[in-house]
Amino acid sequence: MYDINGETIVKLIDNDSVICEMVGCITSNRVLVLYYTDKKISEKTWTQTSVEWPSLQSEEYNYGRFNEDHMKEVNEALDTDEHVVSLGDCEAAVDEEEEESEFVDSDYEFSEDEEANKGCNVDINIPCDEEVNVETETQGPGEISDDGADSDALYSDGKTSDDENTSQHVTKKQRIRLPKFKQYRRAADLKNPEFHLGMQFANREHLKEAIKEYAIVNERFCDKMRRNPNWTVGQLQDEGFLEGCRHVVGVDGFHLKGPCSGQILTAIGVDGNNGMFLLAYAVVEIESKSSWIWFLELLIADLGIQNGLAWVFISDKQKGLIPAMQTVLPNTEHRMCVRHLYNNFRGQHTGLALKHLLWAAARATTLPWWEAEMDNLKKEDADAWGWLIERPVKNWSRSHFATHYKCDLLLNNLCESFNAAIIDARDKPILTCLERIRMYIMISMANRRASCQHWRYTIGPRIFNIIEKNKLASSQCIPRLAGEKKYQISHMYGGEFAVDLRAKTCSCRRWDLCGIPCPHAISAIFQRNEDIEDYVDKLYKKEAYLKTYGPII
């Protein structure tokens, strides 16, 4: 529990209502009930008195009940915290000793050693047929004897009657052996704390320390994760991200499916091979505006973002994310995943034709092209056009994307890929889940670092496949030299485009958006008999890829 200052404390339980108030909103599998008695503040003295029991042949004993005098004497002993031990109820006396011990873990039963010692040993010298009076004396439960033992044995010495006929009376010795109580040793037990019945602690601070360590080791709960001011993400991930990746970040949140509920907030970058590069992840209780603001503020500080116009964020329509982005990054380009946009669109406007028109408008790279696709959508369904036009175009269409990011992604599939990669870790406790994610990142970075050494070309395999696809499309283009690496490209099926190989631009804006030569530019490069890889942006090269995965986790 935490006090008003946020410090971890162990709250004293006075009655059952306090327990109900504490755990009313917590699932039972996250609650460990412990009872603790501080001997320093206790004013009671543990004593035992001898109680004379009824004769074995008396009427009260035969009917299984005590008379009023005996019952009154027993009740007075119990009211004054005095223990009564009977010959026939040894086990009950031991249980009563356990309840009065200093420390009780309600989640665990006796261990094997304690179970073997549980009960009583009775030595009977002579068979008994007459009345026997038993007197017991012992130390208080939990006290440490002078000889260094962890617990004391309970002895009961027989008492002989003064009757003349001594042959009718016997002497009986009763001996009860209590469970051995373990002494807590901080140096040895703190590494993997375990609580046992009657365990003794030197002071309350050692108890609180052991409870906290037990909770972390057994993953009952996670203490507050305080951010270390001497550590930043840049020491591990951002160093490679800033040197070898584009300023594109995808953010998303996933549910935890393990014993502890919560959300995992993630930030994913894009590497030089169009693969995902995990930047940061954190566990929060719920996905809300405040949690996203907290996460984004830490991410901005670690990445050193000062100019929001130099960055682009891609996301789904997560709860609280849009207002959080408007609060912390008002000038940053914020793109929405078109797949999730279409899922909301088809809720009111269904049909395959409308789907193709929406995606055509999203893929349009120039403003005239986008306007033509929107006109087609309006002719098909005016209501669908009105629904789509209300959404900011800069969030979902390439025609309004800025070109200096060198990224034309329309989907947030990198975050979805990461979600699929950690799906087995999400049903584990929080600490186990975070450790598995860390190991996944470590192994992934090592594998990519090693695979980059075997690239056949200076660019990644995925980028090479894109260029090969554009080569096939370039066969439909006719380049004409205008001068100084400037060309006019005529398409066989209509359309004129201007290509500037020196500036690495094309009027179709595809080369400008992603940094990979489009079919129009490739046709001009072929005419000059030059290498296409020389015109690919440097962020796609092998050198940048090695810088990205150079740091080791």
C-alpha positions as CSV (number, residue, x, y, z in Angstrom):
1,M,0.0,0.0,0.0
2,Y,1.0,3.6,-0.4
3,D,0.6,6.5,2.0
4,I,-0.5,10.1,1.1
5,N,3.0,10.8,0.0
6,G,3.2,7.9,-2.4
7,E,5.6,5.9,-0.2
8,T,5.2,2.2,0.2
9,I,4.0,1.2,3.6
10,V,2.6,-1.9,5.4
11,K,-0.8,-1.0,6.9
12,L,-1.8,-2.4,10.3
13,I,-5.0,-4.5,10.1
14,D,-7.2,-3.9,13.1
15,N,-10.4,-5.6,11.9
16,D,-11.9,-7.3,8.9
17,S,-13.5,-4.1,7.5
18,V,-10.0,-2.7,6.8
19,I,-9.2,-5.7,4.7
20,C,-12.4,-5.3,2.7
21,E,-11.6,-1.6,2.1
22,M,-8.1,-2.5,1.0
23,V,-8.8,-5.3,-1.4
24,G,-12.3,-4.4,-2.5
25,C,-11.1,-3.4,-6.0
26,I,-8.3,-5.9,-6.3
27,T,-8.6,-9.4,-7.7
28,S,-8.0,-12.2,-5.2
29,N,-5.0,-13.6,-7.0
30,R,-3.1,-10.4,-6.4
31,V,-3.7,-10.3,-2.6
32,L,-1.4,-11.9,-0.1
33,V,-2.7,-11.6,3.4
34,L,-0.1,-11.4,6.2
35,Y,-0.5,-10.9,9.9
36,Y,2.2,-9.3,11.9
37,T,2.6,-8.7,15.6
38,D,5.2,-6.2,16.9
39,K,6.4,-7.3,20.3
40,K,7.9,-3.9,21.1
41,I,4.5,-2.2,21.1
42,S,2.6,-5.1,22.6
43,E,1.7,-4.5,26.3
44,K,0.5,-8.1,26.9
45,T,2.6,-10.7,28.6
46,W,2.3,-14.2,27.3
47,T,1.6,-16.6,30.3
48,Q,0.0,-19.9,30.9
49,T,-1.7,-21.2,34.0
50,S,-2.6,-24.6,35.2
51,V,-6.2,-25.6,35.0
52,E,-7.7,-28.5,37.0
53,W,-9.6,-30.7,34.7
54,P,-12.6,-32.9,35.7
55,S,-12.1,-36.4,36.8
56,L,-12.2,-39.1,34.1
57,Q,-15.0,-40.8,36.0
58,S,-17.0,-37.7,36.8
59,E,-20.4,-37.0,35.3
60,E,-19.3,-33.9,33.5
61,Y,-16.5,-35.8,31.8
62,N,-18.7,-38.7,30.8
63,Y,-21.3,-36.4,29.3
64,G,-18.6,-34.5,27.4
65,R,-19.1,-31.2,29.1
66,F,-17.7,-29.1,32.0
67,N,-19.6,-27.8,35.0
68,E,-20.1,-24.1,35.4
69,D,-17.0,-23.6,37.7
70,H,-14.7,-25.3,35.2
71,M,-16.2,-23.4,32.3
72,K,-15.9,-20.1,34.1
73,E,-12.2,-20.8,35.0
74,V,-11.5,-21.7,31.3
75,N,-13.2,-18.6,30.0
76,E,-11.3,-16.3,32.4
77,A,-8.0,-17.9,31.2
78,L,-8.9,-17.3,27.6
79,D,-10.0,-13.7,28.2
80,T,-6.6,-12.9,29.7
81,D,-4.7,-14.3,26.8
82,E,-3.8,-17.4,28.8
83,H,-3.6,-20.8,27.1
84,V,-5.2,-23.9,28.3
85,V,-3.9,-27.2,27.2
86,S,-5.9,-30.4,27.6
87,L,-4.8,-34.0,27.3
88,G,-7.4,-34.8,24.7
89,D,-7.1,-31.5,22.8
90,C,-3.4,-31.2,22.2
91,E,-3.8,-30.5,18.5
92,A,-6.3,-27.7,19.3
93,A,-3.8,-26.1,21.7
94,V,-1.1,-26.2,19.0
95,D,-3.5,-24.5,16.5
96,E,-4.2,-21.8,19.1
97,E,-0.5,-21.3,19.5
98,E,-0.2,-20.8,15.7
99,E,-2.9,-18.2,15.6
100,E,-1.1,-16.2,18.3
101,S,2.3,-16.4,16.6
102,E,4.0,-13.3,15.3
103,F,3.6,-13.8,11.5
104,V,1.0,-15.8,9.6
105,D,0.9,-16.3,5.8
106,S,-2.7,-17.2,5.0
107,D,-1.8,-18.4,1.5
108,Y,0.4,-21.2,2.6
109,E,-0.1,-24.3,4.9
110,F,2.5,-26.1,7.0
111,S,5.7,-27.2,5.4
112,E,6.8,-30.9,5.5
113,D,9.0,-30.2,8.5
114,E,6.3,-28.3,10.4
115,E,3.7,-31.0,9.6
116,A,6.0,-33.7,11.1
117,N,6.3,-31.7,14.3
118,K,2.7,-30.8,14.6
119,G,0.7,-32.4,17.4
120,C,1.7,-33.7,20.8
121,N,3.7,-36.5,22.4
122,V,2.3,-37.9,25.6
123,D,4.3,-40.1,27.9
124,I,2.0,-42.3,30.1
125,N,3.8,-44.1,33.0
126,I,0.9,-46.1,34.4
127,P,-2.6,-46.7,33.0
128,C,-5.0,-44.2,34.5
129,D,-8.5,-44.9,35.7
130,E,-8.9,-42.1,38.3
131,E,-8.9,-38.4,38.3
132,V,-5.8,-36.7,37.0
133,N,-4.8,-33.0,37.6
134,V,-2.5,-31.6,35.0
135,E,-0.5,-28.4,35.4
136,T,1.4,-26.8,32.5
137,E,4.1,-24.2,32.4
138,T,5.8,-22.9,29.3
139,Q,7.2,-19.8,27.7
140,G,5.2,-17.6,25.4
141,P,4.9,-18.5,21.7
142,G,7.6,-17.1,19.5
143,E,10.1,-16.5,22.4
144,I,13.6,-17.6,21.8
145,S,15.1,-19.8,24.5
146,D,18.5,-19.3,26.1
147,D,20.1,-22.3,24.4
148,G,19.6,-20.8,21.0
149,A,16.6,-22.9,19.8
150,D,14.1,-21.3,17.6
151,S,11.1,-22.5,19.7
152,D,10.5,-24.0,23.1
153,A,8.9,-27.3,23.9
154,L,5.8,-27.3,26.0
155,Y,6.0,-29.4,29.1
156,S,3.3,-30.5,31.5
157,D,4.3,-32.3,34.8
158,G,1.9,-34.6,36.6
159,K,0.7,-33.8,40.1
160,T,0.0,-36.7,42.6
161,S,-3.1,-36.5,44.9
162,D,-2.6,-36.5,48.7
163,D,-5.0,-39.3,49.2
164,E,-3.9,-42.2,51.5
165,N,-4.6,-44.8,48.9
166,T,-1.8,-43.9,46.5
167,S,-2.3,-47.0,44.5
168,Q,-5.5,-45.6,43.1
169,H,-3.8,-42.5,41.7
170,V,-1.2,-42.1,39.0
171,T,1.2,-39.6,37.8
172,K,1.0,-38.5,34.1
173,K,3.6,-36.4,32.2
174,Q,2.3,-34.5,29.2
175,R,4.7,-33.1,26.6
176,I,3.6,-31.0,23.6
177,R,6.1,-30.2,20.9
178,L,5.3,-27.0,18.9
179,P,6.4,-26.3,15.3
180,K,9.9,-24.8,15.0
181,F,9.6,-21.2,14.1
182,K,12.2,-19.9,11.6
183,Q,14.3,-16.9,12.3
184,Y,14.5,-14.4,9.3
185,R,18.1,-13.9,8.2
186,R,18.2,-10.8,6.0
187,A,21.5,-11.6,4.3
188,A,20.4,-15.0,3.0
189,D,16.6,-14.8,2.8
190,L,16.3,-11.4,1.0
191,K,17.4,-12.8,-2.3
192,N,14.4,-15.1,-2.5
193,P,12.1,-14.4,0.5
194,E,9.7,-17.1,1.7
195,F,7.3,-16.6,4.6
196,H,6.7,-19.4,7.1
197,L,4.4,-19.8,10.1
198,G,5.8,-17.9,13.1
199,M,8.7,-16.4,11.2
200,Q,10.5,-13.8,13.4
201,F,11.9,-10.5,12.1
202,A,14.4,-8.3,13.7
203,N,12.3,-5.1,13.1
204,R,9.5,-3.8,11.0
205,E,11.8,-2.4,8.3
206,H,13.1,-5.9,7.5
207,L,9.5,-7.1,7.2
208,K,8.5,-4.4,4.8
209,E,11.7,-5.0,2.8
210,A,11.0,-8.7,2.6
211,I,7.3,-8.2,1.5
212,K,8.4,-5.8,-1.3
213,E,11.0,-8.2,-2.6
214,Y,8.6,-11.1,-2.4
215,A,6.1,-9.2,-4.5
216,I,8.6,-8.4,-7.2
217,V,10.1,-11.9,-7.3
218,N,6.7,-13.6,-7.4
219,E,5.2,-10.9,-9.7
220,R,2.3,-10.2,-7.4
221,F,2.5,-6.5,-8.3
222,C,5.0,-4.0,-9.8
223,D,6.2,-1.2,-7.8
224,K,6.3,2.3,-9.2
225,M,8.7,2.5,-12.1
226,R,10.7,5.6,-11.5
227,R,12.5,7.0,-14.5
228,N,16.3,7.2,-14.0
229,P,17.4,10.7,-14.9
230,N,20.9,9.4,-15.8
231,W,19.5,7.0,-18.5
232,T,17.8,7.7,-21.8
233,V,16.5,5.6,-24.6
234,G,19.1,7.2,-26.8
235,Q,21.8,5.3,-25.1
236,L,20.4,2.1,-26.6
237,Q,17.9,2.6,-29.4
238,D,17.9,6.3,-30.4
239,E,21.6,6.4,-31.2
240,G,21.0,4.0,-34.1
241,F,17.5,5.3,-35.0
242,L,18.6,9.0,-35.4
243,E,21.6,8.0,-37.6
244,G,20.1,5.4,-39.9
245,C,16.3,5.8,-39.9
246,R,13.7,8.2,-41.3
247,H,11.9,10.6,-38.9
248,V,8.8,8.4,-39.0
249,V,7.2,7.0,-35.8
250,G,4.2,4.7,-35.5
251,V,2.4,4.6,-32.2
252,D,-0.1,2.0,-31.0
253,G,-1.4,0.3,-27.8
254,F,-2.1,-3.3,-27.0
255,H,-4.0,-5.0,-24.2
256,L,-2.2,-7.2,-21.6
257,K,-3.9,-10.6,-21.3
258,G,-2.1,-11.9,-18.3
259,P,-3.0,-11.9,-14.6
260,C,-2.4,-8.1,-14.4
261,S,-4.5,-5.9,-16.6
262,G,-3.1,-2.9,-18.5
263,Q,-2.0,-1.6,-21.8
264,I,1.4,-1.7,-23.6
265,L,2.1,1.6,-25.4
266,T,4.7,1.3,-28.2
267,A,6.6,3.5,-30.6
268,I,7.9,1.9,-33.8
269,G,10.3,3.4,-36.3
270,V,11.1,2.4,-39.9
271,D,14.6,1.1,-40.8
272,G,16.4,1.2,-44.1
273,N,14.8,-2.0,-45.3
274,N,11.3,-0.9,-44.5
275,G,11.3,-3.0,-41.4
276,M,10.1,-2.2,-37.9
277,F,12.5,-0.7,-35.4
278,L,11.2,-0.6,-31.8
279,L,11.9,2.7,-30.2
280,A,10.1,2.6,-26.8
281,Y,7.4,0.7,-25.0
282,A,5.8,1.2,-21.6
283,V,3.0,-0.4,-19.5
284,V,0.2,1.8,-18.3
285,E,-3.0,1.0,-16.4
286,I,-5.4,2.4,-19.0
287,E,-5.2,4.0,-22.5
288,S,-6.2,7.6,-22.0
289,K,-5.2,11.1,-22.9
290,S,-3.1,11.5,-19.8
291,S,-1.2,8.2,-20.3
292,W,-0.5,9.1,-24.0
293,I,0.7,12.5,-23.0
294,W,3.1,11.0,-20.4
295,F,4.4,8.5,-23.0
296,L,4.8,11.0,-25.8
297,E,6.6,13.5,-23.5
298,L,9.2,11.0,-22.5
299,L,9.6,9.9,-26.2
300,I,10.1,13.6,-27.3
301,A,12.7,14.1,-24.6
302,D,14.6,11.0,-25.5
303,L,14.5,11.6,-29.2
304,G,15.4,15.3,-28.7
305,I,12.5,16.5,-30.9
306,Q,12.5,20.3,-31.0
307,N,10.9,21.0,-34.4
308,G,7.7,19.1,-34.8
309,L,7.6,19.8,-38.6
310,A,10.6,17.5,-39.1
311,W,8.7,14.4,-37.8
312,V,5.7,12.4,-38.8
313,F,3.6,10.1,-36.6
314,I,1.3,7.3,-37.8
315,S,-1.4,5.8,-35.7
316,D,-4.8,4.3,-35.5
317,K,-7.7,6.1,-33.9
318,Q,-6.6,5.1,-30.4
319,K,-8.5,6.3,-27.3
320,G,-7.1,9.7,-26.2
321,L,-4.2,9.7,-28.8
322,I,-5.4,12.4,-31.1
323,P,-6.0,15.0,-28.3
324,A,-2.6,14.0,-26.8
325,M,-0.9,14.6,-30.1
326,Q,-2.5,17.9,-30.5
327,T,-1.3,18.8,-27.0
328,V,2.3,17.8,-27.2
329,L,3.0,17.9,-30.9
330,P,0.6,20.4,-32.5
331,N,2.8,21.1,-35.6
332,T,3.7,17.5,-36.4
333,E,2.2,15.7,-39.4
334,H,-0.1,13.1,-38.0
335,R,-1.2,10.3,-40.4
336,M,-4.1,7.9,-39.9
337,C,-4.0,4.3,-40.9
338,V,-6.2,4.0,-44.0
339,R,-7.2,0.4,-43.1
340,H,-8.8,1.6,-39.9
341,L,-10.3,4.6,-41.8
342,Y,-12.0,2.2,-44.2
343,N,-13.3,0.1,-41.3
344,N,-15.1,3.1,-40.0
345,F,-16.2,4.1,-43.6
346,R,-17.8,0.7,-44.4
347,G,-19.9,0.8,-41.3
348,Q,-22.1,3.3,-43.1
349,H,-21.1,2.9,-46.8
350,T,-20.7,-0.7,-48.0
351,G,-19.8,-2.0,-51.4
352,L,-16.7,-3.0,-53.4
353,A,-16.8,0.0,-55.7
354,L,-16.7,2.4,-52.8
355,K,-13.8,0.6,-51.3
356,H,-11.7,0.8,-54.5
357,L,-12.6,4.5,-54.9
358,L,-11.5,5.3,-51.3
359,W,-8.2,3.5,-51.7
360,A,-7.6,5.2,-55.1
361,A,-8.0,8.6,-53.5
362,A,-5.6,7.6,-50.7
363,R,-3.0,6.4,-53.1
364,A,-3.2,9.5,-55.3
365,T,0.2,11.3,-55.2
366,T,-0.8,14.6,-56.9
367,L,-3.6,17.0,-56.1
368,P,-5.2,16.8,-59.6
369,W,-5.2,13.0,-59.4
370,W,-6.8,13.1,-55.9
371,E,-9.5,15.6,-57.1
372,A,-10.3,13.3,-60.0
373,E,-10.7,10.3,-57.7
374,M,-12.9,12.2,-55.3
375,D,-15.2,13.3,-58.2
376,N,-15.6,9.7,-59.1
377,L,-16.5,8.9,-55.5
378,K,-19.1,11.7,-55.5
379,K,-20.7,10.4,-58.7
380,E,-20.9,6.9,-57.2
381,D,-22.3,7.9,-53.7
382,A,-22.7,11.5,-52.6
383,D,-23.1,10.5,-48.9
384,A,-19.9,8.5,-49.0
385,W,-18.1,11.5,-50.5
386,G,-19.5,13.8,-47.8
387,W,-18.4,11.4,-45.1
388,L,-14.8,11.2,-46.5
389,I,-14.4,14.9,-47.3
390,E,-15.0,15.8,-43.6
391,R,-11.8,14.0,-42.6
392,P,-8.6,16.0,-43.0
393,V,-7.0,15.0,-46.3
394,K,-3.5,15.5,-44.9
395,N,-4.0,12.6,-42.6
396,W,-4.9,9.9,-45.1
397,S,-4.0,10.8,-48.7
398,R,-0.5,10.8,-50.3
399,S,-1.4,13.8,-52.3
400,H,-1.1,16.0,-49.2
401,F,1.9,14.3,-47.6
402,A,5.1,16.3,-47.2
403,T,8.0,15.0,-49.3
404,H,11.0,15.5,-46.9
405,Y,10.1,12.5,-44.7
406,K,10.9,10.0,-47.5
407,C,8.0,7.8,-46.4
408,D,4.7,7.2,-48.2
409,L,3.2,4.6,-45.7
410,L,-0.6,4.6,-45.6
411,L,-0.9,1.8,-43.0
412,N,0.3,1.3,-39.4
413,N,1.2,-2.3,-40.2
414,L,4.6,-2.1,-38.5
415,C,2.9,-1.7,-35.1
416,E,0.5,-4.6,-36.0
417,S,3.5,-6.7,-36.9
418,F,5.1,-6.0,-33.6
419,N,1.9,-6.9,-31.8
420,A,1.8,-10.3,-33.6
421,A,5.5,-10.9,-32.6
422,I,4.8,-10.4,-28.9
423,I,1.4,-12.1,-28.7
424,D,2.8,-14.9,-26.6
425,A,4.4,-12.5,-24.1
426,R,1.2,-10.5,-23.6
427,D,-0.4,-13.2,-21.5
428,K,2.4,-13.4,-19.0
429,P,2.9,-11.3,-15.8
430,I,4.2,-7.8,-16.4
431,L,7.9,-8.4,-15.6
432,T,8.0,-11.6,-17.6
433,C,6.3,-9.8,-20.5
434,L,8.7,-6.9,-20.5
435,E,11.7,-9.3,-20.3
436,R,10.5,-11.3,-23.3
437,I,10.1,-8.1,-25.3
438,R,13.6,-7.1,-24.4
439,M,15.0,-10.4,-25.5
440,Y,13.0,-10.2,-28.7
441,I,14.5,-6.9,-29.5
442,M,18.0,-8.1,-28.6
443,I,17.8,-11.2,-30.8
444,S,16.1,-9.3,-33.7
445,M,18.8,-6.6,-33.8
446,A,21.6,-9.3,-33.7
447,N,20.0,-11.2,-36.5
448,R,19.6,-8.2,-38.7
449,R,23.1,-7.0,-38.0
450,A,24.4,-10.3,-39.1
451,S,22.1,-10.6,-42.2
452,C,23.2,-7.2,-43.5
453,Q,26.7,-8.5,-44.0
454,H,25.3,-10.9,-46.7
455,W,23.4,-8.4,-48.8
456,R,24.1,-8.9,-52.5
457,Y,23.5,-5.2,-53.2
458,T,24.1,-1.9,-51.5
459,I,20.4,-1.7,-50.7
460,G,18.1,-3.9,-48.7
461,P,16.2,-6.9,-50.2
462,R,12.8,-5.1,-49.9
463,I,14.0,-2.0,-51.6
464,F,15.5,-4.1,-54.3
465,N,12.2,-5.8,-55.0
466,I,10.5,-2.4,-55.2
467,I,13.0,-1.2,-57.8
468,E,12.5,-4.5,-59.8
469,K,8.8,-3.8,-59.9
470,N,9.4,-0.2,-61.1
471,K,11.7,-1.5,-63.8
472,L,8.9,-3.5,-65.4
473,A,6.6,-0.4,-65.3
474,S,9.3,1.7,-66.9
475,S,9.0,-0.2,-70.1
476,Q,5.8,1.8,-70.8
477,C,7.6,5.1,-70.5
478,I,9.4,7.1,-73.3
479,P,12.2,9.4,-72.0
480,R,13.2,12.6,-73.9
481,L,16.2,14.6,-72.8
482,A,15.5,18.3,-72.0
483,G,19.0,19.1,-70.8
484,E,21.3,18.7,-67.8
485,K,19.8,15.5,-66.5
486,K,16.2,16.8,-67.0
487,Y,13.8,14.6,-69.0
488,Q,10.3,14.7,-70.2
489,I,8.6,11.3,-69.9
490,S,5.7,10.3,-72.0
491,H,3.6,7.3,-70.9
492,M,2.2,4.9,-73.5
493,Y,-1.3,5.2,-72.1
494,G,-1.3,8.9,-71.7
495,G,0.3,11.4,-69.3
496,E,3.4,13.6,-69.4
497,F,5.9,13.8,-66.5
498,A,9.0,15.9,-65.8
499,V,12.0,14.1,-64.2
500,D,15.1,15.9,-62.8
501,L,17.8,13.3,-62.0
502,R,20.0,15.9,-60.4
503,A,17.4,17.0,-57.9
504,K,16.0,13.4,-57.7
505,T,12.4,14.6,-58.3
506,C,9.5,13.6,-60.6
507,S,6.3,15.5,-61.2
508,C,4.3,12.3,-60.2
509,R,5.8,12.9,-56.6
510,R,6.3,9.2,-56.0
511,W,10.1,9.6,-56.1
512,D,9.8,12.6,-53.9
513,L,7.7,10.9,-51.3
514,C,9.7,7.7,-50.7
515,G,13.2,8.4,-52.1
516,I,13.1,5.4,-54.4
517,P,13.1,6.1,-58.2
518,C,9.7,5.8,-59.8
519,P,9.2,4.1,-63.3
520,H,9.5,7.5,-65.0
521,A,12.9,8.2,-63.4
522,I,14.1,4.7,-64.1
523,S,13.4,5.1,-67.8
524,A,15.6,8.2,-67.8
525,I,18.3,6.4,-65.9
526,F,18.3,3.5,-68.3
527,Q,18.8,6.0,-71.2
528,R,22.0,7.3,-69.5
529,N,23.2,3.7,-68.7
530,E,23.7,4.6,-65.0
531,D,23.2,2.5,-61.9
532,I,19.7,2.9,-60.4
533,E,21.1,2.3,-56.8
534,D,23.1,5.6,-57.1
535,Y,19.8,7.5,-57.2
536,V,18.3,5.7,-54.1
537,D,18.1,7.8,-51.0
538,K,21.1,7.3,-48.6
539,L,18.8,6.1,-45.8
540,Y,18.1,2.9,-47.8
541,K,21.9,2.1,-48.1
542,K,23.8,-0.6,-46.3
543,E,25.8,1.9,-44.4
544,A,22.8,3.5,-42.8
545,Y,21.3,0.1,-42.0
546,L,24.5,-0.9,-40.1
547,K,24.4,2.3,-38.1
548,T,20.8,1.6,-37.2
549,Y,21.6,-1.8,-35.7
550,G,25.1,-1.0,-34.5
551,P,24.2,-0.5,-30.8
552,I,23.9,-3.7,-28.7
553,I,21.3,-4.3,-26.1
